[in-house]
């Protein structure tokens, strides 16, 4: 197009100087072609509609299909439409989708691409850039762009029933003769209203039938709450095996959370600190223990996108996040290595009434000194470096 206008002006000048009708005819013809192509291209750009259709969440190891739907809503055909979709390099090779298509009036096309979810993460699908042009290439191509959309690959979740995890810790709510907590989901009867009872305890149906205020009596129980502490400090993992160790630590955390909520029906939370690609800064995540499936998906989403980061203090994270936990809660601590500072913090938490389980993700076997200290403390300790190590948790 940049050379067509000077050529058209030169042709008009020659026609005016020579006063040859044929040159005027040719000039008018090219001018008409230019105007028609320009109007056609602009109208085609306004009539083209493009959208993506894909599931924006998947688990590591899955394969999912992304579909790009292109539709021409106008009566004019689209001579050519070039699409270039940017894709994450960890999901497909080559990391782009390129197509040139022709669309007739009211015609639609579907372009599919397979995404191999080989690695967990928070990815961006796109942007999708398009160029619409005329048949002769005399007009400027019209550009369109569809913004990026997020795509989350959750970490791998291993069914813990197949790994032989220990069952020595309580897996259900435990009845207690002297109630520390009362479970509002377990109504064991009613009694007469007494001064000081909360209005929330009033059993309105029984009150209406008996003609006097009656309040619910709940079954006393101690419900196990678990908080998973995940260490993602870069300096806490060996440099040569850092990626393997941190990814395995995240898999362990995700598998434990999935097992506790789905199989046991109990509450679990997460406390960790790492690099968040969504906010592009170091972020501390603190999810209090809950038992809903939506809470599990929120927890897995955090584990999907978080990365290791420099400058974290894992013992401080243990101290600060355990303040709001009830007495007797279970703390599952996943770390990259043992240290005196970490063990001192665990001793403090054990004396504060918490049940502790330490999982070390490291290639070296646990030292006898660490085992003796853990036994004296009443804390279970495990080493994980492969799925076979998980199977040995018996």
Buried (B, 14 or more C-beta within 10 A) or exposed (E): BEEBEEEBEEBBEBBEEEEEEEBBEBBEEBEEBBEBBBEBBBBBBEBBEBEBEBEEBBBBEBEBEBEBBBBBEBEBBBBBBBBBBBBBEBBBEEEEBEBEBEBEEEBEBEBEBEBBBBBBBBBBBBEBBBBBBBEEEBBBBBEBEBEBBEBBBBBBBBEBEEBEBEEEEBBEBEEEEEEEBBBEEBEEEBEEBEEEBEEEBBBEEBBEEEEEBBBBBBBBBBBBBBBBBBBBBBEBBEEEBBEBBBBBBBBBBBBBBBBBBBEBEBBBBBBBBBBBBEEEEBBEBBBBBBBEEEBBEBBBBBBBBBBBBEEBEBBEBBBEBBEEBEEBBBBBBBBBBBEEEBBEBBBBBBEEEBBBBBBBBBEEEBEEEBEEBBEEBEBBBBBBBEEEBBEEBE
